[in-house]
Amino acid sequence: MDATQVVQVSARVGWIIEISQQDNGYRCWVINRELDVLSDGYLYTTSSAALAAGRLFVERH
């Protein structure tokens, strides 16, 4: 199992976007008002790409 480290947290009204780094890439996690933790399951090559995916998810919901 890969070691995971939180590298960035961003907050929007009603949402928290977290980016974590693993040995093989970055993951995006989104937490909504109901405290559901969601992930798209993708690994991104950069933290910026993972954050963009999280922002896009929040904007569409």
PyMOL commands that set and color helices and strands:
alter all, ss='L'
color gray80, all
select helices_A, chain A and resi 47-60
alter helices_A, ss='H'
color red, helices_A
select strands_A, chain A and resi 5-12+15-22+25-31+37-39
alter strands_A, ss='S'
color yellow, strands_A
deselect
rebuild
show_as cartoon
